[in-house]
Amino acid sequence: MKTLGLLLTRMIVARFIAILLGIVLFVLMLDALGNMDSILSYNDGDYMALLRYAALRFPQVTSTFWTLSLLLAVLLTLLELGWRNEMVAIWAAGISPMQIVMALMPLGLVLGAIQFIINDRAVPMTSSVLREWGVGDYSNKKLQVGENDPLWMRAGNDIMRAASANARATRLQGVTIFRRDAKGLLLEQIIARAAILKNGRWLLEDIYIYSRDNVRPARLKTMIYSGNLKFATAGARSGDPEEMSLADLSYFVANQGFGIRPAYVYRTWWHKRITLLLAAWLVIAVCIPLAARYRRGGAIGYMFGTGVAIGFAYFIFSGLSITIGEMGLVPPWMAAWIPLIALGLLTSALMLKAETVS
C-alpha cells in the first residue's frame, strides 16, 4: 500500500506542477501584456518591470488556480490509470477507495499547508507593492505608503480616522472620531483639523462636534481625547481581507474592523484561511470513489466529466458562500466551512457507495 501511495503521489504531483505552471504562466502573460502601458509608465519604460510585475502577481495567481490544478491533476492521473486498466488491477487486489484516500492524505495536507503559507505570507507581502504600483486590479487600491497614509484607529467603541500622519503617527491631520454606544450606534462625530499625541493623550485642535440628537454643532479650539487608540497595521490599511495575513485578520476582528468594514467580514476570511488546510485533501478524496465507480472503457470519460462538474460546483458554492458571509447574512464560520462540509459529505456518500459496490 505504501508503494502504491508513493506512485500515485508522484504521478499527481508531476501533473499538478505542470498544469499549475501552465495556467499561471499563461494568465501572468496576458495580465502583464494587458497592463504593459501602466507598468512601463510607472517604471520609466524599463521592460524588466514586466518580469517584476509577473513575479509580484505570481503568488496570488498561483493561489487562485491551486485547487483547480490539483483537481485536474488527480482526475488526469485516474484517467490515465483507468485507460490502461490499472485501476481495475488495484481494485482486484483488494485495495479499497478509502485506503487510497488515506494513502494520499499526506499529499493533500502538505499541499493545503503550502497554499495556506502562500495566502498568509506571500500574497500580503506582494499585494502591498502592487497597491503602490496601482496597476491593473490595483488601480483603485493604490496607497502612497509613507507619511500620507490614511490611518484607522479604535478606542473602545470609538473609531478614529486620520487623513494623514507623520512618520511616527504622533501628529495626525484631518481627524474624524466616531463615538459609538455599546451597540455600535453613532452618538456623536468629532471633526478636528489636527491631533497631537502628548503624554499618552490626544490634543485635538479646531474642533467641530456633531451630535445625533440634531442639536447645533459645538465649536472648540482645543480638546483632550483620552481614548487608548489602537492602530490598524500599516500593511493592511486598505482593509482588503483576502490580502491580509491571519495575524492581520485577527487584529482587525479584535478591533471591530477599525470602522473600515464590519468585523464579521474579517471573521469570515479568517475562517476561510483556515479551511485551506483541508481543502486540498478533500478535493483529492472526492475523486477516488469516482474511479471505483467508472472502472472500464469509455466510462472513464464520465468519471472525468463528473469530477470536473463536482469541482466547479464546489468553487462556485464556496465563492457565493463567502459573499453571503461578507454581507452578514450567515455566521462567518458557516460561510467559510459549509462548502467544505458539503464537499466532505458528498465524498463520504460516494465513498460509502463505492465501498458497498466493491
Legacy VTK file of the C-alpha trace (Angstrom):
# vtk DataFile Version 3.0
C-alpha trace
ASCII
DATASET POLYDATA
POINTS 358 float
0.000 0.000 0.000
2.885 2.333 0.779
4.385 1.721 -2.664
1.062 2.418 -4.374
0.627 5.604 -2.337
4.075 6.852 -3.350
3.396 6.005 -7.002
0.085 7.893 -7.039
1.637 10.812 -5.157
4.450 11.096 -7.691
2.039 10.954 -10.635
-0.321 13.543 -9.130
2.490 15.933 -8.141
4.081 15.812 -11.605
0.790 16.602 -13.334
-0.171 19.166 -10.706
3.045 21.158 -11.191
2.748 21.014 -14.984
-0.915 22.123 -15.002
-0.440 24.829 -12.377
2.630 26.348 -14.043
0.952 26.230 -17.447
-2.167 28.044 -16.235
-0.288 30.556 -14.072
2.263 31.494 -16.741
-0.493 31.914 -19.334
-2.554 34.140 -17.030
0.504 36.175 -15.996
1.481 36.717 -19.618
-1.989 38.014 -20.506
-2.074 40.160 -17.357
1.349 41.714 -17.987
0.617 42.397 -21.651
-2.803 43.847 -20.862
-1.291 46.280 -18.319
2.009 46.853 -20.126
1.474 50.582 -20.666
0.742 51.231 -16.982
3.648 49.060 -15.823
6.164 50.744 -18.126
4.821 54.186 -17.263
5.300 53.602 -13.532
8.809 52.161 -14.064
10.110 54.759 -16.564
9.946 52.436 -19.564
12.034 49.658 -18.006
10.926 46.433 -19.721
12.340 44.356 -16.857
9.453 45.753 -14.830
7.169 43.358 -16.713
9.053 40.450 -15.146
8.964 42.103 -11.722
5.224 42.625 -12.079
4.737 38.979 -13.061
6.810 37.892 -10.044
4.686 40.044 -7.721
1.470 38.651 -9.181
2.742 35.065 -9.112
1.680 34.179 -5.518
-1.865 35.494 -5.922
-2.463 33.858 -9.309
-0.914 30.620 -8.061
-3.247 30.557 -5.071
-6.262 31.284 -7.279
-5.666 28.259 -9.525
-4.100 25.969 -6.898
-7.146 23.855 -6.066
-8.395 23.724 -9.655
-4.999 22.491 -10.857
-4.964 19.819 -8.157
-8.436 18.637 -9.157
-7.399 18.328 -12.806
-4.139 16.594 -11.849
-5.939 13.923 -9.797
-8.562 13.346 -12.492
-5.919 13.063 -15.227
-3.960 10.580 -13.111
-7.036 8.427 -12.570
-7.974 8.790 -16.232
-4.566 7.500 -17.306
-4.660 4.582 -14.865
-8.195 3.718 -15.918
-7.325 3.857 -19.609
-4.547 1.310 -19.035
-6.904 -0.800 -16.839
-4.513 -0.358 -13.901
-7.332 0.841 -11.651
-9.109 -2.468 -12.278
-5.983 -4.290 -11.115
-5.860 -2.108 -7.992
-9.465 -2.880 -7.066
-8.971 -6.562 -7.899
-6.038 -6.666 -5.466
-8.477 -5.890 -2.660
-7.418 -2.268 -2.166
-10.417 -0.114 -1.255
-11.015 3.537 -2.221
-10.718 4.503 1.449
-7.236 3.009 1.655
-6.135 5.066 -1.353
-7.646 8.233 0.138
-5.784 7.650 3.391
-2.558 6.946 1.492
-2.929 10.300 -0.286
-3.777 12.209 2.903
-0.153 13.356 3.494
-0.047 14.798 -0.029
-3.339 16.639 0.498
-2.291 18.073 3.847
1.127 19.173 2.533
-0.440 20.891 -0.490
-3.023 22.532 1.785
-0.281 23.809 4.089
1.689 25.222 1.147
-1.396 27.027 -0.164
-2.041 28.394 3.337
1.518 29.752 3.521
1.212 31.354 0.080
-2.019 33.092 1.075
-0.843 34.042 4.546
2.694 35.212 3.768
3.435 35.728 0.094
0.151 37.331 -1.006
0.083 40.065 1.703
3.759 40.841 1.063
3.389 41.280 -2.707
-0.023 42.970 -2.520
1.428 45.945 -0.640
3.877 46.551 -3.514
1.179 46.108 -6.166
-1.047 48.638 -4.384
1.813 51.114 -4.568
2.191 50.476 -8.294
-1.560 50.932 -8.825
-1.597 48.736 -11.939
-4.493 46.643 -13.253
-6.784 45.397 -10.491
-4.873 47.609 -8.032
-5.575 50.890 -9.824
-8.416 51.632 -7.382
-6.454 50.391 -4.346
-3.333 52.491 -4.726
-1.918 53.732 -1.445
1.006 56.112 -1.161
2.841 54.245 1.545
4.510 56.678 3.901
3.541 59.751 5.877
0.354 60.400 3.884
-1.243 57.014 4.518
-4.819 57.084 5.809
-4.945 55.722 9.353
-7.732 53.890 11.150
-7.739 53.539 14.926
-10.044 52.242 17.614
-10.516 53.041 21.301
-13.237 51.011 22.990
-16.371 51.634 20.943
-14.917 54.735 19.270
-13.442 54.743 15.761
-10.946 57.369 14.590
-9.865 58.105 11.018
-6.963 60.391 10.116
-6.355 61.562 6.555
-2.579 61.647 7.066
0.095 61.338 9.731
3.767 61.907 10.322
6.233 59.009 10.207
5.742 58.128 13.895
1.973 58.735 13.848
2.231 61.226 16.723
0.678 64.074 14.730
-2.462 63.474 12.703
-4.212 65.644 10.135
-7.863 65.630 9.096
-9.118 63.686 12.108
-12.641 62.296 12.454
-13.766 60.467 15.610
-16.949 58.425 15.551
-18.173 58.000 19.118
-20.473 54.986 19.453
-22.516 53.326 22.155
-22.161 49.695 23.235
-24.400 48.577 20.351
-22.248 50.379 17.792
-24.763 53.169 17.165
-23.314 56.617 16.492
-23.548 59.041 19.423
-21.577 61.958 18.046
-18.986 62.816 15.433
-15.908 64.864 16.265
-14.035 66.506 13.408
-10.647 68.092 14.137
-8.083 69.752 11.917
-5.210 68.073 13.780
-4.428 65.782 16.712
-1.130 65.721 18.625
-0.105 62.913 20.979
1.110 64.327 24.323
1.695 62.235 27.438
-0.462 59.387 26.163
-3.430 61.664 25.349
-4.511 63.313 22.115
-4.785 67.090 21.902
-7.376 67.938 19.245
-7.278 71.324 17.503
-10.008 73.299 15.666
-12.896 71.010 16.526
-16.498 70.626 15.427
-18.757 68.262 17.369
-21.937 66.937 15.737
-24.469 65.100 17.897
-27.035 62.556 16.723
-29.666 64.481 18.720
-29.740 67.061 15.909
-28.609 69.913 18.145
-26.446 72.791 16.963
-22.814 71.689 16.314
-20.316 72.687 19.006
-17.160 74.580 18.055
-13.992 74.277 20.184
-10.405 75.471 19.748
-8.821 72.552 21.614
-9.975 69.383 23.296
-8.328 66.433 25.058
-9.230 62.934 23.874
-8.045 60.250 26.305
-9.067 57.104 24.441
-6.442 54.343 24.256
-6.253 54.197 20.465
-5.033 51.092 18.628
-3.758 51.497 15.087
-4.708 49.444 12.091
-1.457 47.802 10.990
0.307 49.595 8.153
0.342 46.584 5.845
-3.424 46.194 5.972
-4.725 49.746 5.866
-6.705 49.142 2.694
-8.943 46.768 4.622
-8.924 44.054 1.926
-9.245 40.837 3.962
-8.272 38.498 1.114
-4.844 40.187 1.052
-4.224 40.082 4.806
-2.292 37.598 6.876
-4.060 35.561 9.529
-2.491 37.787 12.200
-3.829 40.936 10.490
-7.297 39.376 10.223
-7.247 38.515 13.925
-6.140 42.069 14.766
-8.961 43.589 12.729
-11.503 41.213 14.260
-10.337 42.130 17.769
-10.731 45.831 16.932
-14.095 45.649 15.146
-12.573 46.231 11.719
-11.402 49.749 12.685
-14.554 51.062 11.035
-13.282 50.118 7.562
-15.554 47.093 7.234
-17.735 45.180 9.708
-15.877 42.710 11.906
-17.824 39.753 10.503
-16.161 40.314 7.116
-12.737 39.687 8.659
-14.068 36.755 10.709
-15.370 35.173 7.510
-11.968 35.435 5.820
-10.223 34.229 8.989
-12.225 31.013 8.843
-11.774 30.816 5.072
-7.997 30.928 5.513
-8.124 28.001 7.953
-10.199 25.891 5.548
-7.292 25.919 3.074
-5.514 23.388 5.270
-8.161 20.745 4.487
-9.489 21.779 1.081
-6.727 20.120 -0.972
-7.160 16.733 0.699
-10.946 16.753 0.245
-10.535 17.647 -3.443
-8.319 14.571 -3.799
-10.690 12.431 -1.746
-13.798 13.231 -3.793
-12.134 11.943 -6.998
-11.077 8.486 -5.757
-14.562 6.910 -5.369
-15.400 8.119 -8.879
-12.581 5.936 -10.204
-14.125 2.952 -8.381
-17.496 3.609 -9.985
-16.287 4.165 -13.557
-13.796 1.339 -13.976
-13.551 0.435 -17.633
-13.540 1.673 -21.214
-15.422 4.775 -22.198
-16.872 5.123 -18.708
-13.686 6.862 -17.579
-14.791 9.857 -19.642
-17.863 10.118 -17.435
-15.585 9.920 -14.400
-13.549 12.881 -15.622
-16.654 14.925 -16.505
-18.322 14.162 -13.168
-15.193 15.122 -11.253
-14.849 18.429 -13.105
-18.545 19.186 -12.533
-18.239 18.479 -8.796
-15.116 20.643 -8.582
-16.619 23.632 -10.348
-19.826 23.326 -8.311
-17.708 23.451 -5.143
-15.736 26.502 -6.325
-18.918 28.397 -7.247
-20.641 27.433 -3.990
-17.574 28.479 -1.994
-17.450 31.894 -3.699
-21.164 32.507 -3.144
-20.903 31.420 0.475
-18.046 33.848 1.183
-20.021 36.676 -0.446
-23.029 35.890 1.746
-20.739 35.820 4.784
-19.308 39.244 3.866
-22.877 40.573 3.729
-23.517 39.294 7.256
-26.437 37.072 6.230
-24.934 33.969 7.864
-22.406 33.484 10.685
-18.767 33.788 9.491
-17.854 30.213 10.406
-20.819 28.892 8.457
-19.979 30.927 5.346
-16.416 29.560 5.324
-16.962 25.965 6.423
-20.304 24.951 4.863
-18.842 24.461 1.327
-16.080 22.277 2.763
-18.552 20.353 4.928
-20.793 19.817 1.890
-17.821 18.523 -0.107
-16.906 16.231 2.773
-20.457 14.831 2.972
-20.514 14.243 -0.793
-17.155 12.488 -0.567
-18.449 10.296 2.270
-21.572 9.378 0.288
-19.556 8.474 -2.817
-17.067 6.552 -0.699
-19.816 4.569 1.029
-21.394 3.705 -2.319
-18.043 2.699 -3.785
-17.193 0.528 -0.789
-20.616 -1.124 -0.963
-20.261 -1.847 -4.679
-16.762 -3.191 -4.144
LINES 1 359
358 0 1 2 3 4 5 6 7 8 9 10 11 12 13 14 15 16 17 18 19 20 21 22 23 24 25 26 27 28 29 30 31 32 33 34 35 36 37 38 39 40 41 42 43 44 45 46 47 48 49 50 51 52 53 54 55 56 57 58 59 60 61 62 63 64 65 66 67 68 69 70 71 72 73 74 75 76 77 78 79 80 81 82 83 84 85 86 87 88 89 90 91 92 93 94 95 96 97 98 99 100 101 102 103 104 105 106 107 108 109 110 111 112 113 114 115 116 117 118 119 120 121 122 123 124 125 126 127 128 129 130 131 132 133 134 135 136 137 138 139 140 141 142 143 144 145 146 147 148 149 150 151 152 153 154 155 156 157 158 159 160 161 162 163 164 165 166 167 168 169 170 171 172 173 174 175 176 177 178 179 180 181 182 183 184 185 186 187 188 189 190 191 192 193 194 195 196 197 198 199 200 201 202 203 204 205 206 207 208 209 210 211 212 213 214 215 216 217 218 219 220 221 222 223 224 225 226 227 228 229 230 231 232 233 234 235 236 237 238 239 240 241 242 243 244 245 246 247 248 249 250 251 252 253 254 255 256 257 258 259 260 261 262 263 264 265 266 267 268 269 270 271 272 273 274 275 276 277 278 279 280 281 282 283 284 285 286 287 288 289 290 291 292 293 294 295 296 297 298 299 300 301 302 303 304 305 306 307 308 309 310 311 312 313 314 315 316 317 318 319 320 321 322 323 324 325 326 327 328 329 330 331 332 333 334 335 336 337 338 339 340 341 342 343 344 345 346 347 348 349 350 351 352 353 354 355 356 357
